[in-house]
Amino acid sequence: GVTIIGAVNLASTVPFHASQLYSRNVANFLSLLFKEGQLNLEDEIPRSTLVCHQGEVVHPRVKESLSTSQSDPAKQSDTPNSTGGEPNA
């Protein structure tokens, strides 16, 4: 005969392991983000995830997107205003 040894309800262990994996990823990211208590801009991962630094947009794609939307008034007038009503004029 064959004997199978393993967890009876494997699906019930998935959320626990997913939480462990997520928390490990966050801890590793934070360890890369800060070096000796200071923001680490030498490492590629923190540098590429940084959007703003000291009040300025530093991420190239975000900066490009913001400059494109600000330079094209036609795009701005087609977006709804903050109240969700009529488009901005």
C-alpha positions as CSV (number, residue, x, y, z in Angstrom):
1,G,0.0,0.0,0.0
2,V,0.8,3.6,-0.3
3,T,1.0,6.0,2.7
4,I,0.7,9.7,2.1
5,I,2.0,11.9,4.8
6,G,1.1,15.6,4.6
7,A,-1.2,18.3,5.8
8,V,-4.8,17.2,5.9
9,N,-6.2,20.6,5.0
10,L,-3.4,22.3,2.9
11,A,-5.6,25.2,1.8
12,S,-6.0,26.4,5.4
13,T,-2.3,27.0,5.7
14,V,-2.1,29.3,2.7
15,P,-3.2,32.6,4.4
16,F,-0.6,32.1,7.1
17,H,2.2,31.5,4.6
18,A,1.0,34.4,2.4
19,S,1.1,36.7,5.5
20,Q,4.6,35.5,6.3
21,L,5.8,36.1,2.8
22,Y,4.3,39.5,2.6
23,S,5.8,40.6,6.0
24,R,9.2,39.2,5.0
25,N,9.0,41.3,1.7
26,V,8.1,44.4,3.6
27,A,10.8,43.9,6.2
28,N,13.4,43.3,3.4
29,F,12.2,46.4,1.5
30,L,12.5,48.6,4.7
31,S,16.0,47.2,5.3
32,L,17.0,48.3,1.8
33,L,15.2,51.7,2.1
34,F,17.1,52.8,5.2
35,K,20.8,52.4,5.8
36,E,22.1,53.5,9.3
37,G,18.9,55.4,9.9
38,Q,19.1,57.4,6.7
39,L,17.3,57.1,3.4
40,N,19.4,54.9,1.1
41,L,19.4,56.4,-2.4
42,E,22.4,54.4,-3.5
43,D,20.5,51.1,-3.9
44,E,18.5,50.8,-7.1
45,I,15.3,49.4,-5.5
46,P,14.6,52.3,-3.1
47,R,15.7,54.8,-5.7
48,S,13.3,53.4,-8.3
49,T,10.4,53.3,-5.9
50,L,10.9,56.8,-4.6
51,V,8.3,59.3,-6.1
52,C,9.0,62.4,-4.1
53,H,12.0,63.6,-2.1
54,Q,12.4,66.9,-0.2
55,G,9.3,68.3,-1.8
56,E,10.2,67.5,-5.4
57,V,9.0,64.7,-7.7
58,V,12.0,62.6,-8.5
59,H,10.6,59.6,-10.2
60,P,11.1,60.0,-14.0
61,R,7.8,58.5,-15.2
62,V,5.7,60.5,-12.7
63,K,7.6,63.6,-13.5
64,E,7.0,63.0,-17.2
65,S,3.3,62.3,-16.6
66,L,2.9,65.4,-14.6
67,S,4.6,67.6,-17.1
68,T,2.6,66.1,-19.9
69,S,-0.8,66.7,-18.2
70,Q,0.1,70.2,-17.1
71,S,1.3,71.2,-20.6
72,D,-1.8,69.9,-22.4
73,P,-4.9,71.9,-21.3
74,A,-7.2,69.8,-23.6
75,K,-6.5,66.8,-21.4
76,Q,-7.3,68.8,-18.2
77,S,-10.6,70.2,-19.5
78,D,-11.9,66.6,-20.3
79,T,-11.4,65.4,-16.7
80,P,-14.3,65.8,-14.2
81,N,-13.8,68.3,-11.4
82,S,-13.3,67.4,-7.8
83,T,-17.1,67.3,-7.1
84,G,-17.6,64.6,-9.8
85,G,-19.9,66.8,-11.8
86,E,-19.3,68.7,-15.1
87,P,-15.8,68.7,-16.7
88,N,-13.5,71.6,-15.8
89,A,-13.8,74.5,-18.2
